[in-house]
Amino acid sequence: AEMSEAALHGAPQDAIARVRARRPRVMTATSDVHEHGKMLIEDIARRIGAEPLDGGVSTDPDRLARLAAAERPDAIALSTYNGVALTYFKALQVALRDEGLDIPVLIGGRLNQIPDQSNSSLPVDVGTELTQAGALVCTDAKDLLSTLDRLFGSKP
């Protein structure tokens, strides 16, 4: 709750009003067992008037796509932590395409990946690669509001 409050401190009230008026349905999930990021996304979503839908913790990309096909969210907000950000996002893109879905995917958390050629198993930042692949990268929790406002704030 404190992190949500901090993320929304000083947030533009007009952006919150636009998101609240549209009330987008946002499926939240994690790529691994770290559910704290998911809880933060859900709390922020509620505070700004979006409707969070549970996509699960440590959810396989295929399962998340099937859940999205069943629930039809307006967006997916994914929290990741354990060095799989790019691989997970690309697998989710394929799974969503296989389900016939074109849903924006917001991704935040530790945006890193352990390179295939790594001999140290240390992850590297893949934020730029995620953006190039089509992800809506949220480098901070406060980015959730601005991204949802950009996606849905002006739509009737």
N, C-alpha and C positions, 0 to 999 in steps of 0.2 A: 504494500500500500504506500509506503514511504517512497519507494522508487517510482511508482506511478505518479504520485503527487509531484515529485521532483521533475519527472519528464514533462509533465504538463504545466509546470510553473511558468507563468508568463506566456503561455500558448495563446495564439490569436483566437479570441472568442468567436470571430466571424467564421474561422475555419471549423471550429467545433460545431457551430450552429449549422453550417452546411453539411457536415458529415451526419450530424444528428437528424437533420431533415431527410436525408437519403436513407439512413439506417442500413448501411451495407452489412451483409452477412459474411463474417470472416471466419474461415476454418483455421484453427490454430493447432499446431503440431510441433513435435521436436524430432530431429533426426537421430537422437540418442537418448540416454536416460536422464539427462539434465533438464528437469521439468520446470525449473525456476524461471527460465526465459519465457516459457509458454504461459505460466501463471501471470507474469508481468504483462505480456501481450493481451491476455484476456481481461485483466483489470483495466488497462488503458482503454481497450476497446469499449468496455462497459461505460467507463467514465465519459467517453466522447460520443456515446450513443450508437455505436456499432453493436451488432449482435454476434458474439463469439459462438462458434460451433466447435465441438470437440473432435479434433483429428487424431488425438492420441499422443502418447509418449513413446519414443523410440519406434516410431511408425515406419514401416517399410514403404518406399515410394509407391509401389503397386497398390498396397492397401489404402494409402492416403488418396490415391486417384480414384479408387472404387468408392471410398467414402464421399469424395467430392462429387462423383457421378450421382450418388444417391441423394445427397443434401443440396447440391447446386449452390454453393457459396458464391458470393460476388468476388471474393479473393481468398487466397491462402496466405497465412502468415506463419512462417517457419522459423523456429529457433534451432540453431545448430551450435555445437561446441567441440566435438572430438575429432577435428581434422578430416572431415568428409564433405565439407560444404559444396564443393564443385561437383564431385561425383554424384552426391545425393540430388542436387538440383537438376543435373542433366538426366538422371534416371527418372526423376519426377516429371520432367518435361515429356519424356517418351511415354510414360505411363498415362499422363493426362491426354496426350495426343491419341493414344490407343483407346481411350475412353470417349474420344470425340469432344474433348473439352478444351476451351481456350480461356483459362482463368489466370489473372495476374498472380504472380507469386512474389510475396515480400519475404526477404530473408535477412535475419540478423543474428547476432551472437558472436561467436568466434568464427569469422569468415576465413577459415584456413583449410588447407589440404596437405596431406603428406604426399610429396611428389613420388611418382612411380619409381623414379631413378634414385631416390634418396638412399644413402647408406647410413643416415643418422636417425631416420624416423622422426625428424623434427618437421612440424607443419610450417607452411609458408602462407602468407596472406594471399587470398584469391579474390578479393573484392572486385578488382578491375575485370577479371575473367568472368565473374558472376554477372556483372553488369553487361559485358559484351555478349554473354549467353542469353540475356533477356530477363534476368532477375531484377527485381526492384530492391536494391540493397538499402538496408536500414542500418547505418553504422552506429546509431544510438536509438534508445527506446523512444525518444521524442520524435524521431523520423516517422513513426507509425501514423501520427496525425497528419503530417504534411503529405505523406504519400497517399493516404486514403482521401484526403481533401483533393489532391490532384486527380485521383482516379474517379471519385464519385461526387465531389462537392458541387460541381456545376451541372450534374445530370438531374433531370426532373424525377 
